[in-house]
Amino acid sequence: MIYLDNAATTRMYDEVIDAEKNVEKNFFANPSALHSFGMEAENLIKESKRTFAKELGCEENEIYFTKGATESNNIIISSLASKQAEAISTGIEHASVYDAFNNYEYKEVKYLKNDKYGYIDLKDLEKSLTEDTKLVSIIYVNNETGTIQNIKEISKIVKEYNKDILLHIDATQALAKEDCKVKSLGVDALSFSGHKIHGPKGVGGLYVSKNFISKLKPLLYGGRQEIISSGTYNSPAIVAMAKALELMKEKNERSYIKELNLYFRKLVKENISNYTFISPSDKVSYYILNVGFANIKSEVLLHMLEEEEIYVSSGSACSKGAKSRVLENLNVDNKFIDGSLRFSFSSDITKKDIDKTINILKNSIEIIRKVM
């Protein structure tokens, strides 16, 4: 099997599975319980917070565990919503941000202009800020193209206009892969998920600056274990997610992933005609490569690769085969949108895997084009 859909989800590291099992078996008490067994479980939660606080360069009490980045994004967007508030975002956000803005009431949500690679127009950001702007929410690393936004410059523009505007970034595809130090980035809130970093599904988190926590409201009411996210702690998943983060940092695989990405690009250029690289060549996460192939139906190509046990994605995993809103916002030609595939890498992949993938990809495209 060649798994090239890591932007959708990753394989849990063996050590992460072991860590999760250990907590399930030996530290299963409710961390909110007052007895000593519960306190042991609570200490594991605290240790996990320290791990994430170190990675994000923040205080431990600014880390809140949630059910995932989708919940984290919704907490931010729902909390700032009101008939008097304006928000600024983009048309190339993950669905959990874009759809949230469509379902919570704001006075106005402004969607910034972007270029063909998805880099937002900073002058448009400057013009869009008003005295009613309460929230700016921008994806850090785009989940379909890998485009990395200049968050530091975005923060400078927002904070020079009004330091009380909450700047939130969806860092789901950035955690452990790009610089996520919140102070240097200049962000007030940051969302992340465990299953994008070889951790468990159904767990994630939210950094919120202590200066803004009072503005946030929970989506679910109950025990308020995390103030903004009620419900009994999923201790095994939280501990496992922290272990995954530690392992990713230890592996320090970024240079290897870049090598794989550039090698894949080289072989596409040498072997396949009538294509376009939708992902930019720089200021990009090399974990993601989106390629559009002309005169191809991506779903057909995806299943032909699947028959050879090669697994990729047609756009975002959340779009379920629908035409990509992100690629439409990039003004990608329809002939390439229809034939776009997202290849996303991990350290499990070898150059031999890529050689095989390109060979099957080339043959499959030739077969499809003959009958189209």
QUISUL-V861846 format. One record per pair of residues at least 4 apart in sequence whose C-alpha atoms are under 6 Angstrom apart, sorted by the first residue. I is the first residue (numbers start at 0). J is the second residue. Records with the same first field share a line. If there is no record, write none. Layout:
I=J + J
This chain:
0=308
1=309
2=309 + 310
3=310 + 311 + 342 + 343 + 344
4=311 + 312 + 343
5=9 + 343 + 344
6=343
7=316
8=194 + 195
9=194 + 195 + 197
10=197
11=197 + 198
12=197
15=239 + 242 + 243
18=239
19=235 + 239
21=25
22=26 + 235
23=27 + 235
26=40
28=37
29=37
30=37 + 40 + 41
32=37
47=238 + 241
48=52 + 59
49=59
52=56 + 57 + 58 + 59
55=179 + 180 + 181
56=180
61=206 + 207 + 208
62=205 + 206
63=204 + 205 + 225
64=203 + 204
65=202 + 203 + 204
66=201 + 202 + 203
67=192 + 201 + 202 + 203
68=72 + 190 + 191 + 192 + 203
69=95
71=190 + 205
73=77
74=78
78=215 + 216
80=104 + 105
81=104 + 105
82=105 + 106
83=106
84=105 + 106 + 131 + 133
85=105 + 106 + 107 + 108 + 131 + 132 + 133
86=108 + 132 + 133 + 134 + 135
87=108 + 109 + 110 + 135
88=110 + 135 + 136 + 137
89=110 + 111
90=110
91=325
92=97 + 138
94=98
95=99
112=119 + 120
113=117 + 118 + 119 + 120
114=118
115=329
116=279
133=164
134=164 + 165
135=166
136=167 + 168
137=168
138=168 + 169
139=147 + 148 + 168 + 169 + 170
140=145 + 146 + 147 + 172 + 173
141=145 + 146
143=314 + 315
144=278 + 289
145=283 + 284 + 287
146=283
147=282 + 283
150=154
151=184
154=158 + 185
155=159
158=162
165=187
166=186 + 187
167=187 + 188 + 189
168=189
169=189 + 190
170=174 + 190 + 191
171=191 + 192
173=177
181=185 + 186
187=207 + 208
188=206 + 207
189=205 + 206
190=204 + 205
191=203 + 204
192=203
193=198 + 199 + 202 + 203 + 240
194=198 + 199 + 200
197=243
198=240 + 243
199=236
216=227
217=227 + 228
219=229
220=229
221=229
222=229
223=228 + 229
224=229
236=240
257=285
260=285
266=270
267=271
273=293
274=291 + 292 + 293
275=290 + 291
276=290
277=289 + 290
278=288 + 289
286=343 + 344
287=343
288=341 + 342
289=340 + 341
290=339 + 340
291=335 + 338 + 339
292=335 + 338 + 339
293=334 + 335 + 338
295=338
296=337 + 338
297=301 + 337 + 338 + 339
304=309
305=309 + 310
311=342
312=340 + 341
313=340 + 341
314=341
326=331
327=331
335=339
356=360
357=361
359=363
